[in-house]
Amino acid sequence: MNTLIRWSNIFKIDMIGLIGLIGTISIYRFMKLYF
């Protein structure tokens, strides 16, 4: 049970990082397109 919670926490952090990375790339492309 403890290892499961640990893995879900790692997965959650990984998902947040992935979403942040995609958001940063899309914002960068948007800025390049319009400015």
N, CA, C and O atoms as a GROMACS GRO file, in nm:
protein
  140
    1MET      N    1   0.084  -0.121   0.000
    1MET     CA    2   0.000   0.000   0.000
    1MET      C    3   0.088   0.125   0.000
    1MET      O    4   0.062   0.221  -0.073
    2ASN      N    5   0.192   0.123   0.084
    2ASN     CA    6   0.279   0.241   0.093
    2ASN      C    7   0.350   0.267  -0.039
    2ASN      O    8   0.363   0.382  -0.082
    3THR      N    9   0.397   0.160  -0.104
    3THR     CA   10   0.467   0.176  -0.231
    3THR      C   11   0.372   0.227  -0.338
    3THR      O   12   0.412   0.303  -0.427
    4LEU      N   13   0.245   0.185  -0.331
    4LEU     CA   14   0.145   0.230  -0.427
    4LEU      C   15   0.124   0.381  -0.416
    4LEU      O   16   0.117   0.451  -0.517
    5ILE      N   17   0.114   0.430  -0.292
    5ILE     CA   18   0.098   0.574  -0.269
    5ILE      C   19   0.220   0.649  -0.321
    5ILE      O   20   0.207   0.754  -0.384
    6ARG      N   21   0.338   0.594  -0.295
    6ARG     CA   22   0.462   0.658  -0.341
    6ARG      C   23   0.464   0.666  -0.494
    6ARG      O   24   0.499   0.770  -0.551
    7TRP      N   25   0.425   0.556  -0.560
    7TRP     CA   26   0.424   0.555  -0.707
    7TRP      C   27   0.322   0.654  -0.762
    7TRP      O   28   0.349   0.721  -0.861
    8SER      N   29   0.205   0.664  -0.698
    8SER     CA   30   0.103   0.758  -0.746
    8SER      C   31   0.151   0.902  -0.729
    8SER      O   32   0.123   0.988  -0.812
    9ASN      N   33   0.225   0.929  -0.619
    9ASN     CA   34   0.281   1.063  -0.600
    9ASN      C   35   0.383   1.096  -0.708
    9ASN      O   36   0.382   1.207  -0.762
   10ILE      N   37   0.471   1.000  -0.740
   10ILE     CA   38   0.570   1.021  -0.846
   10ILE      C   39   0.499   1.045  -0.979
   10ILE      O   40   0.538   1.134  -1.056
   11PHE      N   41   0.395   0.966  -1.006
   11PHE     CA   42   0.320   0.979  -1.131
   11PHE      C   43   0.253   1.115  -1.140
   11PHE      O   44   0.250   1.178  -1.246
   12LYS      N   45   0.197   1.161  -1.027
   12LYS     CA   46   0.130   1.291  -1.022
   12LYS      C   47   0.229   1.403  -1.053
   12LYS      O   48   0.200   1.491  -1.133
   13ILE      N   49   0.346   1.399  -0.989
   13ILE     CA   50   0.450   1.499  -1.012
   13ILE      C   51   0.494   1.495  -1.159
   13ILE      O   52   0.514   1.599  -1.221
   14ASP      N   53   0.508   1.374  -1.214
   14ASP     CA   54   0.548   1.356  -1.353
   14ASP      C   55   0.444   1.418  -1.447
   14ASP      O   56   0.480   1.484  -1.544
   15MET      N   57   0.316   1.394  -1.417
   15MET     CA   58   0.209   1.449  -1.501
   15MET      C   59   0.209   1.601  -1.496
   15MET      O   60   0.192   1.666  -1.599
   16ILE      N   61   0.228   1.660  -1.376
   16ILE     CA   62   0.234   1.805  -1.363
   16ILE      C   63   0.350   1.861  -1.444
   16ILE      O   64   0.336   1.963  -1.512
   17GLY      N   65   0.465   1.794  -1.437
   17GLY     CA   66   0.582   1.839  -1.513
   17GLY      C   67   0.558   1.831  -1.663
   17GLY      O   68   0.597   1.920  -1.738
   18LEU      N   69   0.492   1.723  -1.706
   18LEU     CA   70   0.464   1.704  -1.848
   18LEU      C   71   0.368   1.811  -1.899
   18LEU      O   72   0.389   1.869  -2.006
   19ILE      N   73   0.263   1.838  -1.823
   19ILE     CA   74   0.166   1.941  -1.860
   19ILE      C   75   0.233   2.078  -1.864
   19ILE      O   76   0.207   2.158  -1.954
   20GLY      N   77   0.320   2.105  -1.767
   20GLY     CA   78   0.393   2.231  -1.764
   20GLY      C   79   0.483   2.247  -1.885
   20GLY      O   80   0.493   2.355  -1.943
   21LEU      N   81   0.549   2.138  -1.924
   21LEU     CA   82   0.639   2.142  -2.039
   21LEU      C   83   0.560   2.168  -2.167
   21LEU      O   84   0.601   2.251  -2.249
   22ILE      N   85   0.449   2.098  -2.186
   22ILE     CA   86   0.365   2.118  -2.304
   22ILE      C   87   0.312   2.261  -2.306
   22ILE      O   88   0.309   2.325  -2.412
   23GLY      N   89   0.269   2.312  -2.191
   23GLY     CA   90   0.219   2.448  -2.183
   23GLY      C   91   0.325   2.550  -2.219
   23GLY      O   92   0.298   2.647  -2.290
   24THR      N   93   0.447   2.530  -2.169
   24THR     CA   94   0.557   2.621  -2.199
   24THR      C   95   0.589   2.622  -2.348
   24THR      O   96   0.609   2.728  -2.407
   25ILE      N   97   0.593   2.503  -2.410
   25ILE     CA   98   0.622   2.494  -2.553
   25ILE      C   99   0.512   2.562  -2.634
   25ILE      O  100   0.542   2.635  -2.728
   26SER      N  101   0.386   2.539  -2.598
   26SER     CA  102   0.276   2.599  -2.674
   26SER      C  103   0.275   2.751  -2.659
   26SER      O  104   0.249   2.823  -2.756
   27ILE      N  105   0.304   2.802  -2.538
   27ILE     CA  106   0.313   2.947  -2.517
   27ILE      C  107   0.428   3.004  -2.600
   27ILE      O  108   0.413   3.111  -2.660
   28TYR      N  109   0.542   2.935  -2.603
   28TYR     CA  110   0.658   2.980  -2.680
   28TYR      C  111   0.624   2.987  -2.829
   28TYR      O  112   0.660   3.084  -2.896
   29ARG      N  113   0.556   2.885  -2.880
   29ARG     CA  114   0.518   2.884  -3.022
   29ARG      C  115   0.417   2.995  -3.051
   29ARG      O  116   0.425   3.059  -3.155
   30PHE      N  117   0.324   3.017  -2.959
   30PHE     CA  118   0.225   3.123  -2.974
   30PHE      C  119   0.292   3.260  -2.981
   30PHE      O  120   0.258   3.343  -3.064
   31MET      N  121   0.390   3.282  -2.892
   31MET     CA  122   0.463   3.408  -2.890
   31MET      C  123   0.542   3.426  -3.019
   31MET      O  124   0.545   3.536  -3.075
   32LYS      N  125   0.607   3.319  -3.068
   32LYS     CA  126   0.683   3.327  -3.192
   32LYS      C  127   0.591   3.359  -3.309
   32LYS      O  128   0.630   3.430  -3.401
   33LEU      N  129   0.470   3.305  -3.306
   33LEU     CA  130   0.376   3.324  -3.416
   33LEU      C  131   0.326   3.468  -3.422
   33LEU      O  132   0.314   3.526  -3.530
   34TYR      N  133   0.297   3.527  -3.306
   34TYR     CA  134   0.232   3.658  -3.303
   34TYR      C  135   0.325   3.775  -3.277
   34TYR      O  136   0.287   3.890  -3.299
   35PHE      N  137   0.447   3.748  -3.228
   35PHE     CA  138   0.538   3.860  -3.200
   35PHE      C  139   0.667   3.842  -3.276
   35PHE      O  140   0.757   3.926  -3.266
   0.00000   0.00000   0.00000
